[in-house]
Each structure stands twice: as structure tokens, then as C-alpha cells.
Amino acid sequence: MLSAIVFALGGSAKHSGRGASNKELIRNGASSAVVEVLLWNGDDTGRGDPYKPEAYGRMIAIERTVMANASAGSGYKLKNGETGRNVMDRGRVKEELDRMLQAFDISVQNPLVILNQDEAKTFLFKSTPESLYEFFMRATRLEDCQVRYNEAIEHFESAKTILKEKEEEYPRLRKAADKARKQLELACNVGNNQLLQRRKDKYAEFLWAVVKEKRDVSMLFCKFNFGRW
């Protein structure tokens, strides 16, 4: 039961002490294993606000599948536990599950939350100052804080490097932008002048056409009257 809960909430068979691979959780002769865990998501949990109640309702169903054949695909499904409707079954489902467990303050890696048999034996009978310190770091979640702090340092250093590169590249890009802007303004001016000249030429052609039409009408009128006399 404990191994199933750990597996459904994102843990592994190795973490629960039930094997080196998740495939070892599959019963002999079966092609897959499916575990579903329900989490209460009502507003009376004492944990604060429910997690996305408009999507998951008052009960969240977490379903995880492992296949004996790796090519067949394994994965998670997050469902509304009241209606059974799939809320998320593809894409970044694991990230959504991690956010959900963080909101509920559930950590399957924390030995104070879930202590498997192997870790219990080590803690009770084979403890050393080093193992006790490691246990303390995991139990107080200081280990998680250290990991996130190191990740933040890496992101910060990466951002500093990118910023420096952009600052060095900025003068060249600014110069190229100014040159392109001047070329655009010049092209617009030339285009406007050409358009204005074409408009003048067409208007002149129109006036000459009007003059020619009136002249032709006048000559025709004169010929008509001359013919009558």
C-alpha cells in the first residue's frame, strides 16, 4: 500500500525500497500496473485554499500507469475525483502534480512523511553522524532549499552572462537600427515624391483629356451648324 501511494505521487520503486525499476512493481504475467490515489480538496482541510477547485472539484484523482513495454508509454492522469473527468493527461502533467503536492505540503521524499523499511532499519540500527545529518536535512526540507538555492545561483549566473553579451552587442544593434531607420525614411520620402509626381502627371493627363474632349465636341458642333447652312 505504501509503495503504491509513493508511486502514484511521483516516487519510484527504488525510493520505496521495492525494486530498482518501476517495472518491478508490475505483477508477474501482467503487462501494466495502474495506481490511483484520491486527495481531498475541500475547503475544510485546514491547509488553506483548495487547489484549483474549479477544475478538480472537492476530490483530486491521481492516476499513474507503468507499462512493461517501455514503447507502450507510461504516465500520469490528473482527474476530477467527483466526476472522473480528465483535467490533464498529457504535456507537463508531472509539473502540475509537483505544484499540487507543494500546495498540499506533501513530500514523498521526506522521511518524516514516508519512511520505508530500509530507511527505518538504517535510522534505528545503522545510524552514523553522517546518515543522521542527511536524515535531518531531508526531514526539515533544508536539502530541497539547498537544491533550489543552487539552481537559483545557476540561473543568476546564466542571466548575468546573457546580460553581458547583450550589453556588448547593444551598440552594434543600435547602430544597425539607426541605419535601417534612415534607409526607411529615405525610401518613404522617395516613394512619396514619386507618388506625388505620378499624381501630378495623371492630373495633367486628365485635364488635357477634358480639353481634347471639349475641343472635339466644339468642332463637331461647328460642322453640324455649317452643314445646315
Secondary structure, DSSP 8 states (H G I E B T S, - for coil): -HHHHHHHTT--HHHHTS-SSGGGGS-TT-SEEEEEEEEE--TTSSSSS-SSHHHHTTEEEEEEEEESSGGG--EEEEEETTT--EEE-SSSHHHHHHHHHHHHT--TT-TTT---HHHHHHHHHS--HHHHHHHHHHHTTHHHHHHHHHHHHHHHHHHHHHHHHHHHHHHHHHHHHHHHHHHHHHHHHHHHHHHHHHHHHHHHHHHHHHHHHHHHHHHHHHHHHHHH-
